[in-house]
Amino acid sequence: MITVYGASGHAKVVIDIIKKSNETIAQVLDDNHTIDSILEYEVGIPEDKEYKNVVIAIGDNAIRRLIVKNINATYVSPLIHTTATIGSGVSIDKGTVVMARTIINASVTIGAHCIINSGSIIEHDAIIGDFVHVSPGAIVTGGVCIGAGSHIGAGAVILPNIKIGKNVVIGASSVVLRDIEDNIVVAGNPARLLKKNTDK
């Protein structure tokens, strides 16, 4: 029995993964009072109590982190879509969701409460920190290290052994050729600094 916390578009994909895994959804919760249903599920309002076996189904890294900090909950083992390919020696922490057609190759380490989105590729020996979102079609090549809270845009490519800092945003279709320090936004081919990232 899994509690889905969040009822936006991202939650629809999470619900689909749960159903394909033959798991049961206990309830769907969202603090937005205007949302009363999602797919075939009623949406409840979170109460001040302990929740068990929760997945935070919200795409925004900072909001996902805030919810984990503020609710009393235990979290699901990784949710992995039936079409994902997971290599040998891969470690994926609690609350992380791996979506359709994702490839995660050997000896990758992925932290807690991450989103590894549809059709993305995580190559061998990459290390992904907590609360990271790898968007659809992104390619994280071998030996890359991505700091907590970072967002890798759709179709972005990170070259081998690059280090990405914490709370970094990499724009869609960007190509990252060199290390990126914490708390900045980059985009382009090659990726260049756009601004500081203040969304932490």
VOVO-712906 format. One line per field, with one value per residue: chain; x, y, z of N, C-alpha, C, O in turn. Coordinates in steps of 0.1 Angstrom, whole numbers, plus 5000, padded with zeros to 4 digits. Layout:
N
cadena = (A|...)
n.c1 = (X|...)
n.c2 = (Y|...)
n.c3 = (Z|...)
ca.c1 = (X|...)
ca.c2 = (Y|...)
ca.c3 = (Z|...)
c.c1 = (X|...)
c.c2 = (Y|...)
c.c3 = (Z|...)
o.c1 = (X|...)
o.c2 = (Y|...)
o.c3 = (Z|...)
END
This chain:
200
cadena = (A|A|A|A|A|A|A|A|A|A|A|A|A|A|A|A|A|A|A|A|A|A|A|A|A|A|A|A|A|A|A|A|A|A|A|A|A|A|A|A|A|A|A|A|A|A|A|A|A|A|A|A|A|A|A|A|A|A|A|A|A|A|A|A|A|A|A|A|A|A|A|A|A|A|A|A|A|A|A|A|A|A|A|A|A|A|A|A|A|A|A|A|A|A|A|A|A|A|A|A|A|A|A|A|A|A|A|A|A|A|A|A|A|A|A|A|A|A|A|A|A|A|A|A|A|A|A|A|A|A|A|A|A|A|A|A|A|A|A|A|A|A|A|A|A|A|A|A|A|A|A|A|A|A|A|A|A|A|A|A|A|A|A|A|A|A|A|A|A|A|A|A|A|A|A|A|A|A|A|A|A|A|A|A|A|A|A|A|A|A|A|A|A|A|A|A|A|A|A|A)
n.c1 = (5008|5007|5012|5006|5020|5010|4994|4997|5006|5029|5024|5005|5021|5036|5016|5009|5032|5032|5008|5015|5034|5020|5014|4995|4976|4972|4962|4959|4973|4972|4981|4968|4937|4920|4922|4905|4904|4924|4932|4916|4914|4904|4914|4929|4934|4964|4970|4980|4999|5015|5027|5029|5051|5054|5055|5068|5053|5060|5073|5091|5123|5130|5105|5098|5119|5113|5088|5095|5111|5091|5070|5060|5071|5075|5093|5088|5105|5127|5107|5103|5098|5084|5096|5121|5157|5180|5213|5240|5251|5239|5228|5200|5183|5158|5124|5129|5121|5120|5115|5097|5114|5139|5175|5198|5230|5258|5270|5261|5252|5224|5207|5183|5148|5149|5142|5142|5138|5116|5131|5157|5193|5216|5249|5276|5290|5282|5273|5246|5231|5209|5174|5176|5166|5165|5157|5134|5150|5176|5211|5234|5267|5294|5309|5301|5293|5266|5254|5233|5199|5200|5189|5186|5181|5156|5168|5195|5231|5257|5291|5317|5329|5324|5318|5290|5277|5258|5223|5221|5210|5205|5200|5175|5186|5212|5248|5272|5305|5324|5332|5307|5300|5284|5249|5241|5227|5229|5231|5230|5251|5284|5275|5268|5272|5242|5229|5228|5214|5188|5168|5165)
n.c2 = (4988|5021|5055|5083|5114|5143|5157|5164|5168|5152|5134|5117|5101|5088|5074|5057|5041|5028|5013|4996|4981|4964|4972|4986|5015|5034|5060|5093|5124|5159|5193|5213|5226|5228|5207|5178|5152|5127|5110|5080|5084|5097|5128|5136|5158|5165|5155|5162|5138|5106|5091|5062|5044|5062|5081|5110|5127|5150|5172|5194|5200|5215|5218|5191|5184|5201|5191|5165|5172|5183|5165|5137|5107|5074|5061|5048|5020|5023|5032|5016|5017|4991|4989|5000|4997|4982|4981|4959|4961|4985|5011|5024|5048|5053|5064|5073|5076|5058|5061|5052|5034|5041|5039|5026|5021|4999|4999|5024|5050|5062|5087|5096|5102|5111|5119|5100|5105|5097|5078|5086|5084|5069|5065|5041|5041|5066|5091|5102|5127|5133|5142|5150|5158|5142|5150|5140|5121|5130|5126|5112|5107|5083|5081|5106|5130|5143|5168|5172|5181|5192|5199|5184|5193|5185|5163|5171|5168|5154|5153|5127|5121|5146|5170|5180|5206|5212|5220|5229|5241|5228|5237|5227|5205|5212|5210|5198|5205|5209|5211|5222|5246|5249|5260|5274|5284|5270|5269|5259|5251|5249|5244|5274|5299|5313|5325|5330|5304|5307|5292|5272)
n.c3 = (5000|4990|4996|4978|4975|4963|4935|4908|4873|4872|4892|4879|4863|4882|4895|4875|4872|4897|4894|4873|4885|4900|4926|4953|4957|4985|4992|4978|4982|4985|4992|4979|4978|4957|4941|4935|4925|4908|4879|4885|4912|4943|4959|4989|5017|5033|5066|5100|5107|5110|5080|5061|5038|5016|4985|4972|4949|4932|4909|4913|4926|4950|4963|4968|4985|5007|5015|5024|5045|5062|5068|5087|5079|5065|5037|5003|4989|4960|4932|4902|4868|4847|4822|4824|4823|4844|4854|4866|4900|4907|4928|4944|4962|4988|4980|4954|4919|4890|4857|4826|4801|4808|4811|4832|4838|4848|4882|4891|4914|4930|4947|4974|4968|4942|4907|4879|4848|4820|4794|4798|4802|4823|4827|4834|4866|4874|4899|4916|4935|4963|4958|4931|4897|4868|4836|4809|4783|4788|4790|4810|4812|4816|4849|4858|4883|4902|4921|4951|4947|4921|4887|4857|4825|4799|4774|4777|4777|4795|4796|4800|4834|4845|4871|4887|4906|4937|4936|4910|4878|4847|4814|4790|4763|4766|4764|4784|4791|4810|4845|4869|4892|4925|4928|4904|4872|4840|4804|4770|4741|4739|4774|4792|4818|4830|4852|4888|4909|4929|4940|4964)
ca.c1 = (5000|5016|5006|5011|5019|5011|4984|4998|5009|5040|5018|4999|5031|5040|5005|5009|5043|5027|4998|5022|5042|5010|5013|4982|4976|4964|4956|4966|4972|4978|4976|4960|4923|4912|4923|4897|4907|4934|4929|4904|4916|4901|4926|4927|4942|4973|4967|4992|5000|5026|5024|5038|5053|5051|5063|5065|5050|5061|5085|5100|5132|5129|5093|5099|5127|5105|5078|5102|5115|5080|5060|5065|5067|5085|5092|5089|5117|5126|5097|5110|5089|5087|5104|5135|5168|5189|5225|5246|5257|5233|5222|5190|5178|5143|5116|5133|5112|5127|5104|5097|5125|5152|5186|5208|5240|5265|5277|5256|5246|5214|5203|5169|5138|5152|5133|5150|5126|5114|5140|5170|5203|5226|5259|5283|5298|5277|5268|5235|5228|5195|5165|5180|5157|5171|5146|5133|5159|5189|5222|5245|5277|5301|5317|5296|5288|5257|5251|5219|5190|5202|5179|5192|5170|5153|5178|5208|5241|5268|5302|5322|5337|5321|5312|5280|5275|5245|5213|5225|5200|5211|5189|5172|5194|5226|5259|5281|5318|5333|5326|5299|5300|5270|5239|5240|5220|5237|5224|5236|5261|5285|5267|5274|5265|5232|5226|5228|5202|5184|5157|5172)
ca.c2 = (5000|5033|5068|5092|5127|5152|5153|5172|5159|5142|5123|5108|5092|5080|5064|5046|5032|5020|5003|4986|4972|4956|4977|4992|5029|5036|5073|5104|5136|5172|5204|5222|5223|5229|5194|5168|5139|5126|5097|5075|5085|5110|5134|5141|5169|5159|5158|5162|5125|5098|5084|5050|5039|5074|5086|5124|5128|5164|5174|5204|5195|5222|5215|5177|5184|5207|5181|5154|5178|5188|5155|5125|5096|5065|5062|5036|5016|5029|5028|5014|5013|4978|4990|5005|4987|4985|4973|4953|4969|4998|5014|5034|5050|5054|5075|5077|5071|5056|5061|5043|5033|5046|5030|5029|5011|4993|5006|5037|5052|5073|5091|5095|5112|5116|5116|5097|5106|5088|5078|5092|5074|5072|5056|5035|5047|5079|5093|5111|5130|5133|5152|5154|5155|5140|5151|5131|5121|5135|5116|5114|5097|5076|5088|5120|5132|5153|5172|5172|5192|5197|5196|5182|5196|5175|5162|5176|5158|5157|5145|5118|5125|5159|5171|5191|5210|5212|5230|5234|5238|5227|5239|5216|5203|5217|5200|5202|5201|5211|5210|5233|5249|5249|5271|5283|5280|5270|5264|5261|5241|5243|5251|5286|5305|5323|5333|5322|5297|5311|5283|5261)
ca.c3 = (5000|4988|4997|4968|4980|4952|4925|4896|4862|4876|4900|4870|4858|4893|4897|4864|4875|4908|4889|4864|4894|4908|4939|4956|4961|4996|4991|4971|4990|4980|5000|4971|4981|4945|4934|4943|4920|4897|4873|4891|4927|4951|4965|5002|5022|5043|5080|5108|5113|5103|5068|5058|5025|5008|4974|4969|4934|4928|4901|4917|4936|4963|4970|4972|4997|5018|5020|5031|5058|5071|5072|5094|5070|5060|5022|4995|4981|4947|4922|4889|4857|4842|4810|4827|4824|4855|4853|4878|4910|4908|4941|4942|4975|4990|4974|4940|4909|4877|4847|4815|4791|4814|4812|4843|4836|4859|4892|4893|4927|4929|4961|4978|4963|4928|4895|4867|4839|4808|4783|4802|4803|4833|4824|4844|4877|4878|4912|4916|4948|4967|4953|4917|4887|4854|4828|4798|4772|4792|4790|4820|4808|4827|4859|4862|4897|4902|4935|4956|4943|4908|4877|4844|4816|4789|4763|4780|4777|4804|4792|4811|4846|4849|4884|4887|4920|4943|4932|4896|4868|4833|4805|4780|4752|4768|4764|4795|4788|4821|4859|4872|4907|4931|4928|4892|4860|4828|4792|4757|4736|4752|4785|4798|4830|4828|4864|4901|4912|4942|4943|4971)
c.c1 = (5009|5007|5013|5009|5021|5001|4984|5001|5019|5034|5011|5009|5035|5029|5006|5020|5038|5017|5005|5030|5033|5010|4999|4984|4967|4956|4965|4963|4978|4972|4969|4945|4915|4913|4915|4898|4918|4933|4916|4905|4911|4914|4922|4937|4951|4969|4981|4994|5012|5020|5034|5039|5048|5060|5059|5065|5049|5074|5095|5109|5131|5116|5093|5108|5120|5095|5084|5106|5103|5070|5067|5061|5079|5083|5094|5103|5116|5114|5103|5100|5094|5095|5118|5145|5178|5201|5229|5252|5251|5226|5212|5183|5163|5137|5119|5124|5120|5116|5107|5109|5138|5163|5196|5218|5248|5271|5273|5250|5236|5208|5188|5161|5142|5141|5143|5140|5127|5125|5154|5180|5213|5237|5267|5290|5294|5272|5258|5231|5213|5187|5170|5169|5164|5159|5146|5144|5173|5199|5233|5255|5285|5309|5312|5291|5279|5253|5236|5212|5191|5191|5186|5180|5168|5163|5192|5218|5253|5279|5309|5330|5335|5315|5303|5277|5261|5236|5216|5213|5207|5200|5187|5182|5208|5236|5270|5295|5328|5325|5318|5298|5285|5262|5240|5232|5228|5228|5233|5245|5273|5278|5275|5266|5255|5230|5228|5214|5198|5172|5163|5162)
c.c2 = (5013|5045|5077|5106|5137|5147|5162|5162|5149|5131|5113|5097|5082|5069|5053|5036|5022|5009|4992|4977|4964|4959|4983|5006|5031|5049|5082|5116|5148|5183|5215|5218|5223|5215|5183|5154|5139|5111|5092|5076|5098|5115|5140|5152|5163|5164|5157|5148|5118|5090|5073|5047|5050|5076|5100|5126|5142|5166|5183|5199|5201|5219|5200|5176|5190|5198|5170|5159|5180|5177|5144|5113|5086|5064|5049|5033|5022|5023|5028|5009|4999|4978|4996|4993|4991|4975|4967|4963|4983|4999|5026|5036|5052|5066|5079|5070|5070|5053|5053|5045|5040|5035|5034|5018|5008|5003|5021|5038|5064|5075|5090|5106|5118|5112|5113|5095|5098|5090|5083|5080|5078|5061|5051|5044|5062|5079|5104|5114|5130|5144|5158|5150|5154|5139|5141|5132|5126|5123|5120|5103|5092|5085|5102|5119|5144|5156|5173|5184|5198|5192|5196|5183|5185|5175|5167|5165|5162|5147|5137|5126|5139|5159|5183|5193|5208|5223|5237|5232|5239|5227|5228|5217|5209|5206|5206|5196|5202|5212|5223|5234|5249|5262|5280|5276|5281|5265|5267|5250|5248|5251|5262|5291|5315|5332|5324|5316|5300|5302|5271|5255)
c.c3 = (5000|4989|4987|4973|4969|4941|4913|4884|4865|4884|4891|4866|4870|4896|4887|4867|4887|4903|4881|4873|4903|4923|4941|4962|4973|4996|4983|4979|4983|4989|4992|4971|4968|4937|4941|4937|4909|4892|4880|4907|4932|4957|4978|5006|5033|5057|5088|5115|5105|5092|5066|5043|5015|4997|4972|4954|4929|4921|4906|4928|4950|4970|4975|4985|5009|5024|5028|5045|5068|5074|5079|5086|5069|5045|5015|4991|4968|4938|4908|4879|4851|4830|4812|4827|4834|4855|4866|4887|4911|4922|4940|4956|4976|4983|4960|4930|4896|4867|4835|4805|4795|4813|4822|4843|4849|4869|4894|4907|4926|4943|4963|4971|4950|4918|4884|4856|4827|4798|4786|4803|4814|4831|4836|4854|4880|4892|4912|4930|4951|4960|4939|4908|4874|4845|4816|4787|4776|4792|4800|4817|4819|4836|4863|4876|4897|4917|4938|4951|4929|4898|4864|4834|4805|4777|4765|4780|4786|4800|4804|4822|4850|4863|4883|4902|4925|4937|4919|4887|4854|4823|4795|4768|4753|4767|4774|4793|4799|4834|4861|4887|4912|4928|4916|4881|4848|4816|4780|4753|4731|4763|4791|4809|4825|4840|4876|4903|4926|4947|4950|4982)
o.c1 = (5017|4997|5025|4997|5033|4999|4974|4999|5018|5038|5010|5005|5037|5032|5003|5018|5041|5018|5001|5033|5038|5006|4992|4993|4954|4944|4977|4951|4988|4961|4965|4941|4903|4905|4919|4894|4921|4932|4906|4896|4913|4922|4913|4946|4946|4965|4990|4990|5017|5010|5046|5029|5040|5072|5047|5075|5039|5085|5107|5104|5130|5117|5088|5104|5121|5093|5079|5106|5105|5062|5079|5049|5090|5071|5100|5112|5105|5112|5108|5094|5105|5102|5126|5141|5183|5199|5223|5258|5258|5220|5216|5178|5156|5143|5113|5120|5126|5108|5117|5113|5147|5159|5201|5215|5246|5276|5281|5244|5240|5205|5181|5166|5139|5133|5150|5133|5138|5129|5162|5176|5218|5234|5266|5296|5301|5268|5261|5227|5205|5193|5167|5162|5170|5151|5156|5147|5182|5195|5239|5253|5283|5316|5319|5285|5283|5248|5228|5217|5184|5185|5192|5171|5177|5166|5200|5214|5257|5278|5307|5337|5343|5308|5307|5275|5252|5241|5214|5206|5214|5191|5196|5185|5216|5232|5275|5296|5339|5313|5321|5295|5276|5268|5239|5229|5234|5218|5242|5247|5273|5275|5287|5254|5258|5229|5231|5204|5205|5168|5166|5166)
o.c2 = (5015|5046|5079|5111|5139|5135|5166|5150|5137|5119|5101|5085|5070|5058|5042|5024|5010|4997|4980|4965|4956|4951|4986|5008|5029|5049|5080|5119|5146|5183|5225|5208|5218|5213|5180|5144|5150|5102|5099|5070|5109|5107|5148|5154|5156|5176|5152|5146|5123|5084|5074|5049|5048|5073|5103|5126|5146|5162|5182|5195|5195|5217|5198|5169|5185|5197|5167|5152|5179|5179|5141|5109|5090|5066|5039|5042|5026|5011|5038|4999|4996|4968|4996|4982|5002|4963|4969|4973|4992|4990|5036|5026|5053|5076|5088|5058|5080|5044|5046|5056|5043|5024|5046|5006|5014|5013|5029|5029|5075|5065|5084|5117|5130|5103|5121|5084|5093|5101|5085|5069|5089|5049|5057|5054|5069|5069|5116|5105|5128|5155|5170|5139|5164|5130|5135|5144|5127|5112|5131|5092|5096|5094|5108|5109|5155|5147|5174|5195|5207|5181|5206|5175|5177|5186|5167|5153|5174|5135|5141|5135|5145|5150|5194|5184|5202|5234|5249|5221|5248|5219|5220|5227|5210|5195|5216|5184|5197|5213|5234|5224|5249|5272|5292|5264|5291|5258|5275|5240|5254|5263|5261|5289|5323|5344|5312|5321|5295|5304|5261|5246)
o.c3 = (5009|4982|4987|4975|4965|4940|4908|4886|4860|4882|4894|4865|4868|4899|4890|4865|4886|4907|4882|4869|4911|4931|4931|4970|4971|4999|4981|4982|4976|4993|4998|4966|4968|4927|4953|4944|4904|4900|4880|4913|4926|4961|4979|4999|5042|5059|5083|5127|5096|5092|5069|5036|5006|4998|4971|4947|4924|4926|4903|4939|4960|4983|4987|4994|5020|5036|5039|5055|5080|5083|5077|5086|5071|5040|5020|4990|4964|4938|4904|4880|4851|4826|4803|4831|4834|4855|4877|4883|4917|4927|4935|4961|4965|4982|4955|4933|4891|4868|4833|4803|4787|4815|4822|4846|4859|4865|4899|4912|4921|4950|4955|4968|4948|4921|4880|4855|4823|4793|4777|4805|4813|4833|4847|4849|4887|4897|4908|4937|4942|4957|4936|4910|4869|4845|4813|4783|4767|4795|4798|4820|4831|4832|4871|4881|4893|4924|4929|4950|4926|4900|4859|4834|4803|4772|4756|4782|4785|4801|4815|4819|4857|4866|4880|4910|4918|4934|4917|4889|4851|4824|4793|4763|4744|4769|4772|4793|4799|4834|4855|4894|4904|4925|4917|4882|4845|4819|4780|4761|4720|4761|4794|4810|4817|4839|4875|4899|4935|4959|4944|4989)
END
